[in-house]
Every structure is written in C-alpha cells, then in structure tokens.
Amino acid sequence: MRVTLETPDRRGSDSLKWGKYAGQEVLPLWVADMDFAAPPCVIAALQRRLAHGVLGYGVVSKSLEETVVRYLQDAYGWAVRAEWLVWLPGLVTGLNVVCRMSEGGVLTQTPVYPPFLSAPVHSARALTRVPLAFRNNGWQMDFPALEAAMRAAGGNAPKTLLLCHPHNPVGRAWTREELATLADFSVRHDLLVCSDEIHCDLLLEEKRSHLPFARLSEETERRSVTLMAPSKTFNIPGLGCAFAVIPDAALRRRFMGAMAGIVPHVNVLGLVACEAALKEGGAWRETLLSVLRQNRDRLETAVAALPGVSMTRVEATYLAWLDVRALGLAHPVRYFEEHGLGFSDGAEFDAPGWLRCNFGCAPEMLENAISRFARAVKMLRAA
Ligand SMILES: Cc1ncc(COP(=O)(O)O)c(C=O)c1O
C-alpha cells in the first residue's frame, strides 16, 4: 500500500505549536507534535465513531485491550496481560501519579523533558538530578554519578527513578547493556522505575529495536511502571490517550490509589484512535520513519557545516538537541526567533545554551528553517 503524509496548513487552526507565533514570520520548531495529518485509518475510525452521534461515557473495549496486548507482543516480544494496563489521559499524568505514589524522593537524568523536573515538585518529593555524561561526542548514562548521588543522599535516598526511554531531548535509544546496568542499579537501590516510552516507536536507526525496560527481566517487570501511548508516533497527542503497563498487582493498586478522584477517564475518541492506529497504522508509520530519517540526516549535515553549532545523532524521536553555547548568545531562543525560528529553550530541560529543534515537519519547511538558521549563525560570525 502506498502511503503519503499530508501536511495541511496549520496556521489559524487550534494548534498550540503554530498559535504561539500567529501573525509572525516564525517557523514553529518547538513543542513535540508533528505537522503531519493523522493516518487515514485513524481519521476513518474517528469518522465512523462520530457518525454514531452519541458521545457518552465510554469504556475500554475488550478489542482495544487485545489490540494493545498483541501490539506489545509483536513489536517488542513483551507478553503483557490485559489486567496490567491502566488507561490514562496522558503520559504527563502518569509521571505525576508515579511521583505522588513515590515513598520518597525522585531521581532523574538531565537534560530531560520538563515534566520530569516539575512532577516531583508537584508532589512535594525531593528531586535528585544526575546529568547524563557527554563523552566521545555522544550522550551516555553516568553510572558512577548515579551511584554517588545515592550515596550522598544517605538515609534520604530517592525511591523512584524517572527514566526517559528513548530520551527526550538527547535522542538516545538506550541499549540493552545500558538498560541492564540501570536495572542492576535499580535493584541494588530498591528503586521503582517509571519508564516513559512515549517515543519508542520512533526509532530512526534502522538496525535498532526498542526494548522496554520492564522486559529485561522479571525483576524489572516487578518494579516498573511503563508509560506508553500512540500519541507521538501517530501524531494524535490532542486526543489524550495513553496507558501504563504495571505488571505487579500491589504497585498497580498503589498507582490507581494515587489516581483516585483526580485522573479522568480517557475520552471515547482517544480510545477509538488508539485502536485504529495500533491495528492499522503500520504502513503509515513506515512512511513517517523514512521522512523523519531524511529530515534527521538533512539537519545533521546542515548543522555539521555551521561553526559554533553541533548536534549528536538522533537515534529516536523527531527532536534534535542543538548545542549553541559556542555562539555566545545571552538569549539563544530570542535571537533565533528574531531570525524566524521558534525553538524550545534548553533552559527548560535544565540545559541553558542548548536548543531543541522539532524536525517532524514537511521537508520543504525544514529546508526553509535550515536556510534561516545558517543565515542567523553566519550573521553572528560577521558581527
Ligand atoms: C518524553 C515525553 N513524555 C511525555 C510527553 C507528553 O505526553 P502526554 O501528552 O501524553 O502527556 C512528551 C511530549 O513531548 C514527551 O516527550
């Protein structure tokens, strides 16, 4: 089946991403949604559901549960039971629920997607940040630093680790070896691991496949909450549908206890879209990945030619993490906005001087963004 990606004009729509710069000549390359229309199979399923006309309270159908169970088996070889699934209106909700149920402080590796930093604060849990190591031109987990942080915390050592896998913003897809070392660390320190795997179907390295942290062993399964959703892969984050996989019954009860009274049911359209995407969205996703790979490669080549700017290989996600510190800008985001580019500010990820660039857009728009970027960087050199 031939699939094409549609990129309707989003200006003047209800888009958060585009609305930020309404009426300005700024290309939005910030918040993580893509400019591609959802897969036709998802649109068709939503239209069928809407044609029914009644939009009352919904339930998670048996067929949706079976679809997820089959998907996790086929995609990652992970044998999951339907009762392990807890449905959520979003992953950020899941991160916050985990912090709320944490019996102590929370550990996370920076730079990281901002809700990893705010969720512990919302639940008044102490947050321990351990920077990822930048070595051999790549990002790695810093295990000696993680150990040192646990030692330094003494009797107040964190009880929960928030893992971003693949990692936003550095674009790493953690390897089996890295995950196994992390698993060993989490067992020795008796940590609950919340693994945010929202980007797991966006692996851009063709020979790699996603390994859920929980899938490593019975031990990791027992101590983990895995958060997943069709929202990033199929570009439907506005439909608010996600799920946690929590194999351990006691942990699941604690998680659901922390949700009680504050987390609403998933809306009926989100559930319908999720089922259609997971069942029928495979061909669309393959096309998406080929476009994202091209965009990633194009951006990487362009950045390599620019003095004072660098990026590492994006193994997964559609987000590039740009080091612009050598440009010496006091306000990098503002400077590039003045030159027509709307990036995410690294400071929000605990890394001032860095920018996050969303390349989930039409190749033509990326080309335009690259020209503007090159011009803006060269102007600095000329000044
Ligand atoms: C790592 C990560 N987790 C969670 C989210 C957002 O999840 P949700 O919209 O389901 O709350 C994002 C969005 O960019 C993300 O990158």
PDBQT file of the ligand as one rigid body, heavy atoms in Angstrom, charges set to zero:
ROOT
HETATM    1  C1  LIG A 401       9.131  12.039  26.979  1.00  0.00    +0.000 C 
HETATM    2  C2  LIG A 401       7.748  12.597  26.882  1.00  0.00    +0.000 A 
HETATM    3  N1  LIG A 401       6.807  12.213  27.758  1.00  0.00    +0.000 NA
HETATM    4  C3  LIG A 401       5.555  12.705  27.712  1.00  0.00    +0.000 A 
HETATM    5  C4  LIG A 401       5.185  13.621  26.748  1.00  0.00    +0.000 A 
HETATM    6  C5  LIG A 401       3.790  14.168  26.716  1.00  0.00    +0.000 C 
HETATM    7  O1  LIG A 401       2.877  13.192  26.965  1.00  0.00    +0.000 OA
HETATM    8  P1  LIG A 401       1.311  13.494  27.067  1.00  0.00    +0.000 P 
HETATM    9  O2  LIG A 401       0.987  14.499  26.009  1.00  0.00    +0.000 OA
HETATM   10  O3  LIG A 401       0.705  12.159  26.813  1.00  0.00    +0.000 OA
HETATM   11  O4  LIG A 401       1.071  13.985  28.438  1.00  0.00    +0.000 OA
HETATM   12  C6  LIG A 401       6.128  14.057  25.820  1.00  0.00    +0.000 A 
HETATM   13  C7  LIG A 401       5.761  15.073  24.831  1.00  0.00    +0.000 C 
HETATM   14  O5  LIG A 401       6.563  15.655  24.191  1.00  0.00    +0.000 OA
HETATM   15  C8  LIG A 401       7.429  13.527  25.879  1.00  0.00    +0.000 A 
HETATM   16  O6  LIG A 401       8.365  13.897  25.006  1.00  0.00    +0.000 OA
ENDROOT
TORSDOF 0
